[in-house]
Amino acid sequence: MLLRHTSKEIVERKSLIVNPAKTCQPIGAMYASLGIHGCLPHSHGSQGCYAYHRSTLTRHYKEPVMAATSSFTEGASVFGGQANLLQAMDNIFTIYDPDVIAVHTTCLSETIGDDVPQIFGKAKTDGKIPEGKHVLHASTPSYVGTHVTGFANMTKAMVDYFAKQNGHKENRINIIPGWVEPSDMKEIKRIAGELGIDFIMFPDTDNVLNSPQTGKFEMYPKGGVTIDELISTGSSSGTVALGELASGPAARALDSKCKVPCKILDLPVGIKATDRFVDTLRKMAGVNVPESINIERGQLVDIVTDMQAYFYHKKVALVGDPDQLIALTEFLVSIDMMPIHILTGTKDKKFEKKILSLTEEMPHDVNVKSGGDMYLFHQWVKNEPVDLLIGNTYVKYIARDEDIPFIRYGFPILDRIGHSYFPMVCYRGAMRFLEKILDALMNRIDRDSSEIAFDLVM
């Protein structure tokens, strides 16, 4: 009984969070930065912050995450971190030779009020940024927002610092994937490739945080969007942004800055969302959908048809990030499952309204909360038990205490592997998702069956 202190009685809390369902902005900014080729993320704050950000990403991806820090001490905490950042940039370019340094701020540097663009200007004047090298920054204090908004801020910074118009529009599409796994980014690129589309994806952590073991250390893996590609995004004919919260700000900034029209969609999780994604790419690029994609879709529909009896009216509790939960809720409802507890730690004004609209025809009341915590989520589950839990690694404690089947999905996943290599988006990803759901539900049926009811064929 790891969480036996969780009570069933729910009392409204306005100033207390118990077991947060989120983490801090700099982690999201660091993850987005790693999606730039040859980039060294830099945490403008203390060593403790930087160590936490690196270790969390390293534990999730099981890959060494390279990053740097301004190493604030008492002096920098009082007088500001300009000297630290100037020295850090000089050291980094001299010793580690990245193509770009992506600086994200922390609580300390934001509270002091460090003017990072001004520091960049001084660094250029002092010759600390070599010719052909680049810097960018995002404001990401931990006392506001979450890892999702940190990701969004750094992705928008890529547009603000690099996107330019070349005078005419290229027959090319920008794809902003949102906060998904490297495997998901790879799958999204594969779908675009199947359609025969010329595209630029940013950020792109494929082949960065899921790179192969070659026996040779690479400070900067082969993957990631290049600076030249980021510059070229301003001349693309359109942008497809996946996930309103994580990708929307960058898409709108690109439209405002370079007049690149954008279409903001839900993450392509499940049949309906993937249909919209493929159709948007088709229309924007003026291409036809190949038979190979139609076959994948048909295979997914076949699985849903064959196994629908096991999905029907199974109650599910979800916790995670808004963009992922919106897409996942639509998917579960479409296969006749009932997501009845849906909670995110990220505050998003549109989230609750969107979830309620997706579940309005479901024959069950729905608990939904934006800016909630894991304690409230556990209370919901105690008061209204479910057949399946879906969320990050921290949900395992609730799953164990309440004896409920559990699927790991979202961030962070600290105790399993596979998420970096096997996608959960588009048609193939949905097939894997269904496999995981069926495994969890059918394993429980096997476990609880009597000897007479223990069937060989299910």
C-alpha positions, 0 to 999 in steps of 0.5 A, a space after each residue: 500500500 504505497 499510497 495508503 494515505 490517499 483518502 476517498 473524500 475529495 476536498 477542494 485545494 487551491 494552494 496545495 499540490 500533492 504529487 504533481 502531474 507535471 514537471 518543469 519548463 526547462 526539461 521541455 526546452 532541453 528536449 526541444 533543443 536536442 531536436 536541432 542538429 549539432 546543438 548543445 542545450 544550456 541551462 542558465 542557472 545553477 548546477 542543481 537545476 541542470 543536473 535534474 533536467 539532464 538526469 530526467 531526460 537520460 532516465 526516460 530515453 536511456 541515452 546520455 543527454 549532453 548539456 551545459 550550465 552557467 553554474 550560478 553561485 552566490 555571486 551570480 545569484 545576487 549580481 546576475 549571470 551575465 559573466 557566467 553565460 559569457 564565459 560559458 559560451 566562450 568555453 563551449 564553442 572553444 571546447 565542444 564546438 557545437 553548431 548552436 547553443 540553445 539557452 533556456 532560463 531557470 527560476 533563478 536567472 528569471 528572478 534576477 532578471 537577466 536579459 539574455 538577448 542583451 548578453 548575446 549581443 555583448 558576446 557577439 561584440 566581444 567575439 565569443 560567438 565564432 563565425 558560422 555559429 549560432 545561439 538562441 534562447 527561450 524564457 522558461 522559469 519553473 515557477 510558471 508553466 510545465 515541461 509542455 510549455 517549455 517545449 513550446 517556448 523553445 520551438 517558437 524560439 527556433 522560428 523567432 531566431 532563424 526563420 527567414 523568407 527568401 522572396 518566394 514560396 517553395 513547394 515544401 511543408 513544415 511539420 511541427 510534431 509537438 511533444 512526442 517520442 523520437 519514434 513518433 517523429 520518425 513515423 510522422 516523417 515516414 508517412 510524409 515520405 510515403 505521400 511523396 512530400 518535401 518537408 522540414 520537421 522541427 524539432 526532430 529528435 529522431 536519431 538523436 535520442 534513439 540513435 544506434 550503439 556503434 561503439 563510438 561516442 558521438 557528442 552530436 548525433 546525426 539526427 536533428 533539424 539543421 540551422 539551414 533547414 530552420 532558416 528555410 522554414 520561412 519560405 515553405 508553402 505551409 505548416 502542419 502543427 501537431 498539438 495545440 499547446 506544444 506546436 501552436 505557438 511556433 506555427 502562429 509565429 511562423 505565420 506572423 513572421 514569414 506569412 507561412 499559413 498554418 494548420 493546427 491539428 491534434 496529435 495523430 493518435 488513433 484513426 480519426 486524428 491520423 485521417 485528418 493529418 493525412 488528409 491535411 498533408 494531401 490537400 496542402 501538398 496537392 498529392 494523392 494518398 498511396 495504397 500503402 497508407 490505405 492498407 495500414 489504415 485497413 489493418 488498424 480497422 481490422 484489429 478494432 473490428 476483430 477485438 471490439 468485444 474486449 474494448 466495449 465500455 471498458 472504463 479508463 483513467 488517463 493522466 498526462 499532457 493536454 495534447 496527448 490526452 485530447 488525441 487519446 480520449 478521441 481514440 478511446 471513445 472511437 473504439 467504444 471505451 469510456 475514459 471517465 477520469 482525465 487529468 493533466 497537470 498543465 493548466 490549459 483553458 481549452 482542455 476541459 471544454 475539449 475533453 467534455 465535447 469529445 465525451 459528450 455522447 458517452 453513457 457515463 459521467 466524466 471527471 476532467 481537470 486541468 492543472 490537477 495532481 496525482 493525488 486527485 487522480 488517485 481519489 477519482 480512481 478510488 471513488 470510481 474504479 476503472 478497468 485500465 490506467 494509462 499514464 507515465 511511470 508514476 501511475 504504477 503506484 496507483 495501479 499497484 495499490 488499486 490492483 488495476 491494469 496499467 499502460 505506460 504512456 507519456 512523460 516520463 517513463 523511467 522503468 521501461 524501454 521501447 517508447 523511443 523506438 516503437 511509435 504510438 502515432 499514426 496507423 502503425 502506432 495505433 496498432 501498437 497501442 491497441 496491442 498494449 491495451 489488449 495485452 493489459 485487459 486480456 492478461 487480467 482476464 487470464 489472471 482472474 479466470 477460474 480453472 474452468 473459465 481459463 480459455 486457450 482461445 480468446 
